[in-house]
Amino acid sequence: MTEPSCGATLWRALCAAAAAAPGEPAIRDGARVLTTRELAVAVGTAAVRLREIVSPNSRVGVRLAPGTDQHVAILATVVASCVYVPLDVTWSAERVAYVCADAEAALVIGEGPPGARSLPFAELGADRLAVPDATIPDLAAAVARLDTTPMPPVYVMYTSGTTGAPKGVETTWPALRNRLAWMQEVHPLGPADVVLSKTSCGFDVSVWEYLWPRLHGARTAVLDVRAADGWSALWRVLRDEGVTVCHFVPSVARAALRDPAAGPVPGLRMVALSGEVLDRGTAAALQRLAPGARIVNMYGPTECAIDVSHWTFDERERWDPVPIGRGAAGCELTLRPSGELVISGVQVAGGYLGAAAGSGGFTPDGTAYATGDTAVEVEPGVYAVLGRSDRQVKLNGVRVELDGLEAVVRAHPGIEDCAAFLDTEGPGIPHVVLACRPRDPGAAPGTRAVREFARATSAMEDVAFRLVPVDRLPLTASGKTDYRALAHDVREGNHREQRIR
């Protein structure tokens, strides 16, 4: 018997929730609430409308601010047997245009780049919930006809590239189904749970925030951290909405923990962390605020379906950093002699799309991926990630290729040379320092001008950095940039600095 697609599985779950408790809230976005029935009607209506515009298996960009509309648009795209391509509203116009072109997006829900076919969310008809005859059975029949064979992929997620150009990874339903299945088996979710949705749609953790609650009848509380009252709003939502499951990138958790509003959240039963190396101190601090919660460290690059391993933190264990654990069901972790971590199994993508096809750490048969992360085996089959074997760094869980940033900035007409490094020793969240040697020492370009130049001339992720004008870049004996010496000089305060805010 053929396994149902992601769209068919999702639609059945939405209808089941609507039938069981039609008036219960499903998603809350500030003052706006969609009940389970309203959500099913909105998603089904939008999916039918979407398929009137595009064919099945089409890639559809979704460029909407975090909120109920964004959730409905993404869910409808999946139910319509299309592939969703997340487009963060904070991305530069250049990045959005590149992603849409590289993914060959047939449509963008929201404001697309020039030349792309765009559709305002309102034209999906998903907000017309008061129609008396919009019954679930009638809609279910129309939606059932949208399913296709073979089943389409679920989403395309773009990550960093060494030249500044993002790389697209397409994730299939078998890969994502495995990911969601092992998470549900190890950390069961049910109707009593409330999942916080706050992750940028451009970060693959958002995928389980969109889909996992819908598949198991849980509620969702949506928070746009960038538009809200900072971290204070986060702690308020965690408490007021009775959130039981949430996710943090470790550096974001540390920033949130420093907020004056940080305090006990007794309702939390699971805090997932991923995107960066998790230190023991951060895990312990979260455990103190949520004593009844499992603090779970997860690991997985975009080139796999979200996460491929997990480890529940135990304060009695002294490991620092916290291990990423063992390979999850259907996934295997191994180490190369160099210490590089390799992933194999059902969740590995077959490779990159578009311009990046054939590049990267995928094996020729697409069954394994060399991550570039260095790791150690702390006990048989249990691994801890130590860092990178290259110059890729993480900022708030987002990959930044420092070599790519340098290549873009060197093209600035006012800059002769530059070097970038990640400063992790100062107060606050780690940040990128960009040391630049100007062509004219008396007219060094400002940080804002350089950042705007990078946004306007490349499709790479927008990177906030601290600009440091220098007379020279220190070199090693082999003539390469000595990043360790450069970082030492900058930290000692030997250079004039400009900060972007």
Number of C-alpha atoms within 10 A of each C-alpha: 3 7 9 14 24 23 29 21 14 21 25 18 18 24 21 18 25 22 14 12 14 17 14 16 18 27 28 20 17 15 5 9 17 19 19 26 25 26 28 32 26 24 30 29 24 29 29 22 17 26 19 10 11 15 14 19 21 21 26 30 32 28 26 24 18 22 19 20 18 20 24 24 27 30 25 29 32 27 30 33 29 29 26 28 28 29 28 19 18 15 17 20 16 17 25 22 19 18 25 22 15 17 24 16 20 18 22 25 26 21 18 22 18 9 8 16 16 19 17 14 21 13 12 21 19 23 18 14 16 8 7 6 8 15 12 17 10 10 17 17 10 14 23 17 10 18 20 17 11 9 21 22 24 27 26 26 25 26 21 20 24 18 17 23 20 22 27 26 24 23 25 23 19 17 20 23 16 19 24 18 14 16 19 15 10 10 14 11 20 16 13 10 21 25 27 26 27 21 22 21 26 19 19 25 26 17 23 17 23 22 16 20 22 25 20 19 23 19 25 28 25 23 21 19 16 12 10 12 11 13 21 15 16 21 19 16 17 23 17 10 18 19 22 22 23 20 23 21 22 23 24 18 19 18 12 18 18 11 14 10 14 15 15 16 23 17 19 24 18 21 20 20 27 24 26 25 24 23 15 18 14 16 24 16 14 20 21 14 16 20 17 14 20 20 23 23 28 24 24 22 19 25 30 28 27 26 25 29 25 24 23 18 20 16 12 6 9 9 14 13 16 25 30 26 25 23 22 22 17 14 20 18 20 20 17 11 7 9 17 19 23 20 25 22 20 23 30 26 22 23 26 20 18 14 13 16 13 14 13 17 15 22 15 11 8 14 16 25 24 18 20 18 18 19 23 16 16 12 11 7 12 18 24 24 22 18 17 16 15 12 16 20 19 20 19 18 19 18 19 24 22 23 18 20 24 21 18 21 24 19 14 18 12 19 20 14 19 23 23 25 21 20 16 11 10 9 8 12 16 15 21 20 20 24 26 25 22 22 16 11 13 7 10 16 20 16 21 17 12 20 18 12 16 26 20 14 16 22 24 29 25 17 15 17 22 20 24 23 21 22 12 13 17 18 14 11 8 7 8 10 15 15 17 12 14 20 17 11 13 17 13 9 9 11 14 10 17 14 13 12 8
